[in-house]
Amino acid sequence: MEISKAIEKAREFILIRRDNMGLWADFRSRNHRESIDWVSSYVGLSLLRAGASLADLELTAESMSKRQNESGGWGYNKETSAPDADSTAFSIQFLSRFGYKAEIEKAKRFLLQHQRDNGGFGTYLAELIRLDYKERIPVDTPLDGWCSAIPEVTAIALQALPDNERAIEYMKQSQNEGGFWRSYWYNSDIYATVQVIKSLQDNKYEEKIKKAQEWLAGQKPEMSFYLALLVRGIRNNTKYTDKTDSGISNLLNLQKEDGGWESHPILRVPSFSNLRPWEDSSRWREDISDQNRIFTTATCLETIFDYKEHTLHRLGIAS
């Protein structure tokens, strides 16, 4: 499919799936229903990065501002789950395009409560998790897994708080010898690695990024979601131009007739105390897919739009 047409169809796929409040829902779970707040901020941000206008998303922004928790954050779903660092950081980035200064300042204060002694950010605050799950968590159950610092959440927090030097230092120290960063909530390290690359690019850590890109270039993801992220992670390195081009070609071939991409179980849900889910198989529930295909499609859209803009810029053609 021609890339401009693919972008147009993907945008349409996403926009027509909003509800009457301008919000999206995906990742249906047993206890928390579908995610609204996290998904809407992620998808809205992807649309903006893929050329959507502020006018297209004003209703989404207004609705998201009203769904801010009293603590200052956003979560999986305001009605059924505690606010978390990841959702809050995405919401900060999205709403910052529209103003909402008071809401954003309150959100930043909440987000900073998740920064740990090592500089990294944890996903949840323990007291909010215990309140959320009430009798479902025995008092003596450790919550280290869900509350300790992890790379992917730190990376998203750093994108919302770009001058946080302690978070930058954590990112530098937590890179694996192989060049990647470990994903906690996703079942591929591609997610964490690409988010960290994005968070460090403006801080000019070229050697760390090049090492991560070398690792990415050796991966062969079968899911569109991870393929799109991989392409985005290596796109600005001319060493991998051929792999980037072939990745985009594959994404275009995988786009469905309705404009979306196929979804797969990508969201991992470790048990509360599980610190190393890539080694420890204990889970709170099975991996979850974005059954409405909105989250995956937004990710693919952002990647192919970025590729198109970069290609036009390289050729000296105005978009």
C-alpha positions as CSV (number, residue, x, y, z in Angstrom):
1,M,0.0,0.0,0.0
2,E,1.2,3.5,-0.8
3,I,2.5,5.1,2.5
4,S,0.3,8.3,2.4
5,K,-2.8,6.1,1.9
6,A,-1.8,3.8,4.7
7,I,-1.4,6.8,7.0
8,E,-4.8,8.1,6.0
9,K,-6.5,4.8,6.6
10,A,-4.8,4.2,9.9
11,R,-5.9,7.6,11.2
12,E,-9.4,7.0,10.1
13,F,-9.4,3.5,11.8
14,I,-8.4,5.1,15.1
15,L,-10.5,8.3,15.0
16,I,-13.8,6.5,14.3
17,R,-13.3,4.3,17.3
18,R,-13.5,7.0,19.8
19,D,-16.5,7.2,22.1
20,N,-18.7,10.3,22.5
21,M,-16.2,11.7,25.0
22,G,-13.3,11.4,22.5
23,L,-11.8,8.5,24.4
24,W,-10.5,5.0,23.4
25,A,-10.7,1.7,25.2
26,D,-8.5,-1.4,24.8
27,F,-6.8,-4.2,26.7
28,R,-9.8,-5.8,28.3
29,S,-8.9,-7.4,31.6
30,R,-10.8,-9.5,34.0
31,N,-10.9,-7.2,37.0
32,H,-10.3,-3.7,35.6
33,R,-12.4,-3.9,32.4
34,E,-10.8,-2.0,29.5
35,S,-8.1,0.6,29.9
36,I,-9.4,4.1,29.0
37,D,-7.0,6.6,30.6
38,W,-3.7,5.0,29.7
39,V,-4.8,4.0,26.2
40,S,-6.4,7.4,25.4
41,S,-3.3,9.3,26.4
42,Y,-1.0,6.9,24.5
43,V,-3.2,6.9,21.4
44,G,-3.8,10.7,21.5
45,L,-0.1,11.3,21.7
46,S,0.7,9.0,18.8
47,L,-1.9,10.8,16.7
48,L,-0.4,14.1,17.4
49,R,3.0,12.8,16.5
50,A,1.5,11.4,13.3
51,G,0.2,14.7,12.1
52,A,-3.2,15.0,13.7
53,S,-4.3,18.6,14.5
54,L,-5.0,19.9,18.0
55,A,-8.5,20.6,16.9
56,D,-9.0,16.9,16.1
57,L,-8.1,16.0,19.7
58,E,-9.5,18.9,21.8
59,L,-12.4,16.8,23.1
60,T,-10.0,13.9,24.0
61,A,-7.8,16.4,25.9
62,E,-10.8,18.0,27.7
63,S,-12.1,14.5,28.8
64,M,-8.7,13.4,29.9
65,S,-8.2,16.5,32.0
66,K,-11.5,15.7,33.8
67,R,-10.4,12.1,34.5
68,Q,-7.4,13.2,36.5
69,N,-7.4,11.4,39.9
70,E,-7.5,13.5,43.1
71,S,-3.9,12.5,43.7
72,G,-2.9,14.1,40.5
73,G,-2.4,11.0,38.3
74,W,-4.1,8.8,35.8
75,G,-4.2,5.0,35.6
76,Y,-5.4,2.1,33.6
77,N,-9.0,3.1,34.2
78,K,-10.1,5.8,36.6
79,E,-13.2,3.8,37.6
80,T,-11.5,0.5,38.4
81,S,-7.7,1.0,39.1
82,A,-5.2,3.1,41.0
83,P,-3.3,5.9,39.2
84,D,0.2,4.9,38.0
85,A,3.4,6.6,36.8
86,D,3.3,5.2,33.2
87,S,-0.2,6.4,32.5
88,T,0.4,9.8,34.2
89,A,3.6,10.4,32.2
90,F,1.8,9.7,28.9
91,S,-1.0,12.0,30.0
92,I,1.4,14.8,30.9
93,Q,2.9,14.6,27.4
94,F,-0.4,14.6,25.7
95,L,-2.1,17.3,27.7
96,S,1.0,19.6,27.5
97,R,0.2,20.2,23.8
98,F,-3.1,21.8,24.9
99,G,-2.2,23.9,27.9
100,Y,-3.8,22.6,31.1
101,K,-0.9,24.0,33.2
102,A,-2.4,23.5,36.6
103,E,-3.4,19.8,35.8
104,I,0.1,19.1,34.5
105,E,1.9,20.6,37.5
106,K,-0.2,18.5,39.8
107,A,0.5,15.5,37.7
108,K,4.3,16.1,37.7
109,R,4.2,16.3,41.5
110,F,2.4,12.9,41.6
111,L,4.8,11.4,39.1
112,L,7.8,12.4,41.1
113,Q,6.5,10.5,44.1
114,H,7.3,7.3,42.1
115,Q,11.0,8.1,41.8
116,R,13.1,5.7,43.9
117,D,16.4,6.1,45.6
118,N,18.3,4.7,42.6
119,G,16.8,7.4,40.3
120,G,14.4,5.1,38.5
121,F,10.6,5.3,38.6
122,G,8.3,2.5,39.8
123,T,4.9,2.0,38.3
124,Y,2.8,2.3,41.4
125,L,2.8,3.6,45.0
126,A,2.3,0.7,47.4
127,E,-0.4,2.4,49.5
128,L,-2.5,3.0,46.4
129,I,-2.1,-0.5,45.2
130,R,-3.2,-1.9,48.6
131,L,-6.2,0.4,48.6
132,D,-7.1,-0.6,45.0
133,Y,-6.9,-4.3,45.6
134,K,-8.1,-4.3,49.2
135,E,-8.7,-7.9,50.5
136,R,-7.3,-9.4,47.3
137,I,-3.7,-8.8,48.5
138,P,-2.7,-10.3,51.9
139,V,-1.1,-7.8,54.2
140,D,2.2,-9.6,54.1
141,T,2.5,-9.9,50.3
142,P,5.4,-7.9,49.0
143,L,4.7,-5.4,46.2
144,D,8.3,-4.9,45.1
145,G,7.6,-5.9,41.5
146,W,4.9,-3.4,40.8
147,C,6.6,-0.6,42.9
148,S,10.3,-0.9,42.2
149,A,12.1,1.1,39.5
150,I,12.0,-0.3,36.0
151,P,13.5,1.0,32.8
152,E,10.3,1.4,30.6
153,V,8.4,3.4,33.2
154,T,11.5,5.5,33.9
155,A,11.9,6.2,30.2
156,I,8.3,7.4,29.9
157,A,8.7,9.5,33.0
158,L,11.9,11.0,31.6
159,Q,10.1,12.0,28.5
160,A,7.6,13.9,30.7
161,L,10.4,15.2,33.0
162,P,13.3,15.6,30.5
163,D,15.7,17.3,32.9
164,N,15.6,14.7,35.6
165,E,19.3,13.9,36.0
166,R,18.7,11.0,38.5
167,A,16.5,9.3,36.0
168,I,19.1,9.7,33.2
169,E,21.8,8.2,35.5
170,Y,19.5,5.2,36.2
171,M,18.9,4.7,32.5
172,K,22.7,4.7,31.9
173,Q,23.3,2.2,34.7
174,S,20.5,-0.2,33.9
175,Q,21.4,-1.0,30.3
176,N,22.1,-4.7,29.8
177,E,25.5,-5.9,28.6
178,G,23.8,-7.0,25.3
179,G,22.7,-3.4,24.7
180,F,19.0,-3.7,25.6
181,W,16.9,-2.7,28.5
182,R,14.6,-5.2,30.2
183,S,10.8,-4.8,29.7
184,Y,8.7,-5.5,32.8
185,W,5.1,-4.9,31.6
186,Y,5.7,-6.0,28.0
187,N,6.7,-9.5,26.8
188,S,9.5,-8.2,24.6
189,D,12.5,-6.1,25.6
190,I,12.0,-4.2,22.3
191,Y,9.5,-2.0,24.1
192,A,11.7,-0.8,26.9
193,T,14.8,-0.5,24.7
194,V,13.0,1.8,22.2
195,Q,11.4,3.9,24.9
196,V,14.8,4.4,26.6
197,I,16.4,5.3,23.3
198,K,13.8,8.0,22.9
199,S,14.3,9.3,26.4
200,L,18.1,9.5,26.0
201,Q,18.4,11.0,22.5
202,D,18.1,14.6,23.5
203,N,20.7,13.9,26.2
204,K,23.3,12.9,23.6
205,Y,24.2,9.4,24.9
206,E,25.3,8.2,21.5
207,E,27.3,5.2,22.5
208,K,24.6,3.8,24.6
209,I,22.0,4.4,21.9
210,K,24.2,2.8,19.2
211,K,24.7,-0.3,21.3
212,A,20.9,-0.5,21.8
213,Q,20.3,-0.1,18.1
214,E,22.8,-2.8,17.3
215,W,20.8,-5.1,19.5
216,L,17.5,-4.0,18.0
217,A,18.8,-4.7,14.5
218,G,19.4,-8.3,15.4
219,Q,15.8,-8.9,16.5
220,K,13.1,-10.4,14.3
221,P,9.8,-9.6,15.9
222,E,6.7,-11.4,14.5
223,M,4.2,-9.0,15.9
224,S,3.4,-5.7,14.1
225,F,3.5,-3.8,17.4
226,Y,7.1,-4.7,18.1
227,L,8.2,-4.4,14.5
228,A,6.9,-0.9,14.4
229,L,8.8,0.0,17.6
230,L,12.0,-1.6,16.3
231,V,11.9,0.4,13.1
232,R,11.4,3.6,15.2
233,G,14.3,2.7,17.4
234,I,16.8,2.3,14.5
235,R,15.3,4.7,11.9
236,N,17.8,7.6,12.5
237,N,20.9,5.3,12.2
238,T,22.0,5.2,8.5
239,K,23.8,1.9,9.2
240,Y,20.3,0.2,9.3
241,T,18.6,2.0,6.4
242,D,18.0,-1.3,4.6
243,K,16.5,-2.9,7.7
244,T,14.3,0.2,8.3
245,D,13.1,0.2,4.7
246,S,12.2,-3.5,4.8
247,G,10.5,-3.1,8.2
248,I,8.3,-0.3,6.8
249,S,7.5,-2.5,3.7
250,N,6.5,-5.3,6.0
251,L,4.3,-3.0,8.1
252,L,2.5,-1.7,5.0
253,N,1.9,-5.3,3.8
254,L,0.5,-6.3,7.2
255,Q,-2.0,-3.4,7.4
256,K,-5.5,-4.8,7.1
257,E,-8.1,-3.5,4.7
258,D,-9.9,-1.5,7.5
259,G,-6.7,0.5,8.1
260,G,-5.7,-1.3,11.4
261,W,-3.1,-3.9,12.3
262,E,-3.6,-7.2,13.9
263,S,-3.2,-7.3,17.7
264,H,-1.5,-9.9,19.9
265,P,-1.0,-10.5,23.6
266,I,1.8,-8.0,24.4
267,L,0.9,-6.7,27.9
268,R,2.5,-8.9,30.6
269,V,1.0,-8.9,34.1
270,P,3.5,-10.3,36.6
271,S,2.6,-11.1,40.2
272,F,3.0,-8.2,42.6
273,S,6.3,-9.4,44.0
274,N,7.8,-10.5,40.7
275,L,11.0,-8.5,40.1
276,R,12.2,-10.5,37.1
277,P,9.3,-11.7,35.0
278,W,11.6,-12.7,32.1
279,E,12.9,-15.4,34.5
280,D,10.1,-15.8,37.0
281,S,6.8,-17.1,35.4
282,S,4.6,-16.2,38.3
283,R,1.7,-14.0,36.9
284,W,-1.2,-12.1,38.2
285,R,-3.0,-13.0,35.0
286,E,-2.3,-14.1,31.5
287,D,-0.8,-11.7,28.9
288,I,-3.4,-9.3,27.5
289,S,-3.9,-8.1,23.9
290,D,-5.4,-4.9,22.7
291,Q,-8.4,-6.7,21.3
292,N,-9.8,-3.5,19.6
293,R,-6.4,-3.1,17.8
294,I,-6.3,0.6,18.6
295,F,-3.1,0.6,20.6
296,T,-1.2,-1.4,18.0
297,T,-2.5,0.6,15.1
298,A,-1.5,3.9,16.8
299,T,2.0,2.5,17.3
300,C,2.3,1.5,13.6
301,L,0.8,4.8,12.4
302,E,3.3,6.8,14.4
303,T,6.2,4.7,12.9
304,I,5.2,5.0,9.3
305,F,4.4,8.7,9.6
306,D,7.8,9.3,11.2
307,Y,9.5,7.3,8.4
308,K,7.6,9.3,5.7
309,E,8.6,12.6,7.2
310,H,12.2,11.6,7.7
311,T,12.4,10.4,4.1
312,L,10.9,13.6,2.7
313,H,13.3,15.7,4.8
314,R,16.2,13.6,3.6
315,L,15.1,14.2,0.0
316,G,14.6,17.9,0.6
317,I,10.8,17.7,0.0
318,A,8.4,19.7,2.1
319,S,5.6,17.5,3.6
